[in-house]
Amino acid sequence: MASRDDIKFLSNPSIGQQKKKYCRFKKFGIRYIDYKDSEFLLQFINEQGKLLPRRITGNSLKYQKLVAVAVKRARHLAILPYVTDLLK
Amino acid sequence: MNQYEVNFIIDPVLSGDEIKSTAGMYESLLKDQGCSIVHVNEMGLKQLAYSINKKSSGFYYCIEFTTPVGSVISKVELALRRDERIMRFLTVKLDKYGVQYNEDRRSGKISSYKKKESKKKPFDGGAASTTETVQPQAQTPPVPQPVVSNEEE
C-alpha cells in the first residue's frame, strides 16, 4: 500500500512555489546603469519597447527609477526605439 | 569639479576625415573653455533604432570631460544645436558611480552585457529529425540511418 509519504511527490513539488524576486542591482552591487549598453537595458523593456513594471523585474524603487532614466536616455540617442514591435 | 559626458551622433554622409575633424572641433572647443578632457570614446558607425533625418545609421561619439564652471555646457550645447552635421546630442552629468564605472570600463574590468545563450536544443533537434525521416522516403537510402532502422525494428 502506498502511504501518504509516497503520494506526496507524484507531482512536481516545485510547480506551485513562487521564486522570490530580488533586486539585481542590490544583490550584485551595481551602482550605475549605463544608458549606452542596449543589451543590458533590453532586460527591462518588453517587446514593444515599453518599460517593464517593478512587479515583474523585481527592482527596488531606487533602481527602477534609474533604469527608467537610462532607458529614456537611450531612446533619445536612438540606441533603443521609442515604439516598435517584435523587439526581442 | 564636475564630470560630464557629451554624446553626439554625426551624420554618416560625411567622409571619414570630416567626421574626425567634427569631433576634434568639439574637443578643442571644450579645451578652450577650460575643460580637461578625460576620455574620447569613438563608438563608430552604428545602426539607429529609428531613423533620424531620414538616416538609419550614425557615427557615435562620447567625450568625457571635467569642468570647474557649468556655463560651458550651455555654450557647447548651443554649438551642437547649430551644427548641421550633428544629428542628436545628449549631455549627462556623471555621479561618482558613473565616473567609477567609466574608469572600470576603460581598464577592462567591466565588459558590456552579453545575453546568455540559452537556445533550446530540443526544438532544433526535432526539426532536424523530421527532415531526416522525410528524406529517406523520397530517395533510396544508400546509408541506413539510425532513425529508420529503429522504426523497422
Interface residues (C-beta under 8 A of the other chain):
Chain A: R31 Y32 D34 Y35 K36 D37 S38 E39 F40 L42 R73 R75 H76 L77 A78 I79 L80 P81 Y82 T84
Chain B: N7 I9 M43 L48 A49 Y50 I52 G58 Y60 C62 R88 L90 V92 D95 Y97 G98 Q100 Y101 R105 S112 Y113 K114 K115
